[in-house]
Amino acid sequence: GPFTALAEFDFINDAKNERRELVAYGELDVLVIRGLNLRGQFEWHDPSRAAAGDSRERVTVGVEFFPLPFSRVSLFYRVQNSVPDKPDENFDQAVGEANLFF
């Protein structure tokens, strides 16, 4: 069908560094017409389950165009939210890519 969904959830237990992390990822792709795809992504990371309020998240939405076989042009808009004490990690970003696969 025209919809593709991906999801992942990871528990990370690093006994050596005494860290317990959680990571989640979700993606939904919609095939509008042949060669044109809409994509939405959500990423979430809690680097320490022991500390409250240290999670980070990122939401991305955009479009992918496949004009020719083995080629892709994409444009995405991303919003990244981090912890309040790291304001440099909170930003919006526009990303454009052109790829040739061989």
C-alpha atoms as a printed R data frame, in Angstrom:
    type eleno elety resid chain resno      x      y       z
1   ATOM     1    CA   GLY     A     1  0.000  0.000   0.000
2   ATOM     2    CA   PRO     A     2  0.929  3.644   0.054
3   ATOM     3    CA   PHE     A     3  1.896  3.692   3.757
4   ATOM     4    CA   THR     A     4  5.088  2.488   5.434
5   ATOM     5    CA   ALA     A     5  5.629  2.685   9.186
6   ATOM     6    CA   LEU     A     6  8.818  2.002  11.135
7   ATOM     7    CA   ALA     A     7  9.264  1.971  14.901
8   ATOM     8    CA   GLU     A     8 12.061  1.118  17.304
9   ATOM     9    CA   PHE     A     9 12.408  1.283  21.069
10  ATOM    10    CA   ASP     A    10 15.679  0.461  22.818
11  ATOM    11    CA   PHE     A    11 16.724 -0.008  26.421
12  ATOM    12    CA   ILE     A    12 20.451  0.590  26.868
13  ATOM    13    CA   ASN     A    13 22.105 -0.667  30.031
14  ATOM    14    CA   ASP     A    14 25.775  0.278  30.146
15  ATOM    15    CA   ALA     A    15 27.073 -1.330  33.343
16  ATOM    16    CA   LYS     A    16 30.652 -0.151  32.742
17  ATOM    17    CA   ASN     A    17 29.652  3.533  32.711
18  ATOM    18    CA   GLU     A    18 26.636  3.005  34.981
19  ATOM    19    CA   ARG     A    19 24.176  4.439  32.456
20  ATOM    20    CA   ARG     A    20 20.636  3.349  31.708
21  ATOM    21    CA   GLU     A    21 19.186  4.977  28.598
22  ATOM    22    CA   LEU     A    22 15.983  4.847  26.582
23  ATOM    23    CA   VAL     A    23 15.780  5.550  22.848
24  ATOM    24    CA   ALA     A    24 12.692  5.636  20.597
25  ATOM    25    CA   TYR     A    25 12.248  6.201  16.865
26  ATOM    26    CA   GLY     A    26  9.149  6.316  14.700
27  ATOM    27    CA   GLU     A    27  8.656  7.046  11.025
28  ATOM    28    CA   LEU     A    28  5.682  7.201   8.675
29  ATOM    29    CA   ASP     A    29  6.108  7.384   4.898
30  ATOM    30    CA   VAL     A    30  3.247  8.078   2.510
31  ATOM    31    CA   LEU     A    31  3.567  7.419  -1.218
32  ATOM    32    CA   VAL     A    32  1.607 10.282  -2.793
33  ATOM    33    CA   ILE     A    33  2.268  9.280  -6.382
34  ATOM    34    CA   ARG     A    34  5.008  7.211  -7.957
35  ATOM    35    CA   GLY     A    35  8.278  9.019  -7.246
36  ATOM    36    CA   LEU     A    36  6.892 11.368  -4.559
37  ATOM    37    CA   ASN     A    37  7.015 10.445  -0.886
38  ATOM    38    CA   LEU     A    38  6.008 12.358   2.275
39  ATOM    39    CA   ARG     A    39  7.875 11.482   5.452
40  ATOM    40    CA   GLY     A    40  7.431 12.213   9.137
41  ATOM    41    CA   GLN     A    41  9.899 11.118  11.830
42  ATOM    42    CA   PHE     A    42 10.027 11.287  15.614
43  ATOM    43    CA   GLU     A    43 13.186 10.595  17.645
44  ATOM    44    CA   TRP     A    44 13.460 10.593  21.431
45  ATOM    45    CA   HIS     A    45 16.428  9.948  23.732
46  ATOM    46    CA   ASP     A    46 16.604  9.802  27.510
47  ATOM    47    CA   PRO     A    47 20.348  9.576  28.283
48  ATOM    48    CA   SER     A    48 19.805  8.782  31.966
49  ATOM    49    CA   ARG     A    49 16.707  7.152  33.376
50  ATOM    50    CA   ALA     A    50 17.959  8.179  36.831
51  ATOM    51    CA   ALA     A    51 17.811 11.913  36.051
52  ATOM    52    CA   ALA     A    52 14.482 13.648  35.474
53  ATOM    53    CA   GLY     A    53 14.056 16.185  32.678
54  ATOM    54    CA   ASP     A    54 17.085 15.255  30.564
55  ATOM    55    CA   SER     A    55 15.307 13.814  27.526
56  ATOM    56    CA   ARG     A    56 15.766 15.115  23.993
57  ATOM    57    CA   GLU     A    57 13.421 14.869  21.047
58  ATOM    58    CA   ARG     A    58 13.496 15.652  17.360
59  ATOM    59    CA   VAL     A    59 10.605 15.862  14.885
60  ATOM    60    CA   THR     A    60 11.222 15.891  11.127
61  ATOM    61    CA   VAL     A    61  8.735 16.338   8.281
62  ATOM    62    CA   GLY     A    62  9.424 16.580   4.593
63  ATOM    63    CA   VAL     A    63  9.176 15.368   1.051
64  ATOM    64    CA   GLU     A    64 11.307 13.071  -1.098
65  ATOM    65    CA   PHE     A    65 11.272 13.122  -4.883
66  ATOM    66    CA   PHE     A    66 12.737 10.338  -7.016
67  ATOM    67    CA   PRO     A    67 12.923 11.914 -10.498
68  ATOM    68    CA   LEU     A    68 15.017  9.176 -12.108
69  ATOM    69    CA   PRO     A    69 16.113  5.666 -11.139
70  ATOM    70    CA   PHE     A    70 18.940  5.770  -8.561
71  ATOM    71    CA   SER     A    71 18.371  9.442  -7.725
72  ATOM    72    CA   ARG     A    72 16.673 11.334  -4.902
73  ATOM    73    CA   VAL     A    73 15.986 14.959  -4.047
74  ATOM    74    CA   SER     A    74 14.627 15.719  -0.582
75  ATOM    75    CA   LEU     A    75 13.644 18.674   1.568
76  ATOM    76    CA   PHE     A    76 13.007 18.301   5.289
77  ATOM    77    CA   TYR     A    77 12.210 20.583   8.216
78  ATOM    78    CA   ARG     A    78 13.436 19.501  11.640
79  ATOM    79    CA   VAL     A    79 12.663 20.768  15.154
80  ATOM    80    CA   GLN     A    80 15.037 19.661  17.900
81  ATOM    81    CA   ASN     A    81 14.198 20.105  21.593
82  ATOM    82    CA   SER     A    82 16.737 19.442  24.309
83  ATOM    83    CA   VAL     A    83 17.143 20.078  27.995
84  ATOM    84    CA   PRO     A    84 16.668 23.656  29.270
85  ATOM    85    CA   ASP     A    85 20.291 24.019  30.437
86  ATOM    86    CA   LYS     A    86 21.585 23.371  26.883
87  ATOM    87    CA   PRO     A    87 19.870 26.044  24.774
88  ATOM    88    CA   ASP     A    88 22.351 25.539  21.902
89  ATOM    89    CA   GLU     A    89 20.772 22.091  21.356
90  ATOM    90    CA   ASN     A    90 17.311 23.612  20.769
91  ATOM    91    CA   PHE     A    91 16.963 24.622  17.144
92  ATOM    92    CA   ASP     A    92 14.983 24.375  13.923
93  ATOM    93    CA   GLN     A    93 16.714 23.212  10.770
94  ATOM    94    CA   ALA     A    94 15.891 22.988   7.068
95  ATOM    95    CA   VAL     A    95 17.733 20.195   5.248
96  ATOM    96    CA   GLY     A    96 17.941 19.739   1.489
97  ATOM    97    CA   GLU     A    97 19.667 16.780  -0.160
98  ATOM    98    CA   ALA     A    98 20.348 15.530  -3.653
99  ATOM    99    CA   ASN     A    99 21.630 11.965  -4.019
100 ATOM   100    CA   LEU     A   100 22.800  9.726  -6.835
101 ATOM   101    CA   PHE     A   101 23.062  6.040  -5.975
102 ATOM   102    CA   PHE     A   102 25.439  3.798  -7.870
